[in-house]
Amino acid sequence: MTLRPSRFPGSGTLIEETRIKGRTEGRTEGRAEDILRILDLRAIDIPEAARERITGCTDLELLGTWFDRALTATTAEDLFAAEA
């Protein structure tokens, strides 16, 4: 397998690490906003504790799980049901 060098001028540097971190943070923030929007559009009450838990989460995989659950949840707490 041939590895292609990155075309990003800061490849392998702190600049690249910072860029990747920012991109990941943006994705998690966007996913959290999507979850809250789905719950809001479905007229599901979102307690402040649940809102903080969703917006404070940095695990993109877990946010994906919560996103999927938001589509069928009847309460915000249903997002976290399997974690208890």
N, C-alpha and C positions, 0 to 999 in steps of 0.2 A: 504494500500500500504506500503510495506516494503522498507525503504531506505537503500541502501548499502553504507557503508563507502567507501570513496575514497581510492584507494591503493597507491596514491601518498603520500610519507612521509611528505610533507609539507602542507597537506590538511588543508584548513581554515586559512592559514597564508599568510603573505606578499609574501612569496616565490611562493605560488600557484597563487596569484593575478598577480604577475609579469609574471609567466609562461603563464597564460591565456591571459594577455595583449599582450605579445610577439606573441603568436599564432594568435590572432586576427589581429595584425598589419601585420603579414606575409601573412595572407589570403587576406587582403585588397591590399597589395602591389602586390601580385600575380595576383589578379583580374585586377588591373590597368594595369599591364604589358600585360595581355591577351587582354584587350581592345585595347591598343596601337598596339599590334602585328596584331590583326585582321584588324585594319584600315590600317596599313602599308602594309599588304599582299594584301589588296584590292586596293592599290595604292591611298588611300585617304589622301590628304594633312592634316597634323595635325599642326595647328598654335601653337606657343609657349604657348599662353594663355589657349588653350584647353588642351594641354599636362600637364600644371601645375594644371589645375582644376581636371583632371583625377588622376594624381599622388598624389595630395594633399587631395583627398577625403578619409575619414575614415569610411564612411557609407557603409557597405557591401551590404545592400539591394539596395541602389542607384547604386552602382557599378554593381550589377546584372542587373538592368534595363538598364544601359548604355551598358553593355556587349551584351544584347539581341538586342538593337538598332544598335550596331556596325555591326551586321550581315547583316543589310539591308540599313544602312545609306549611303547617297551619299556624305555627307560632315561631318566633325567632329562636326559641329554645330548642326547637326540633333540629336546627342546624347542628347542635352540639350533642344530641342525644346519645350517639354511639360512643362518645368520649367519656361519658360519666362513669 
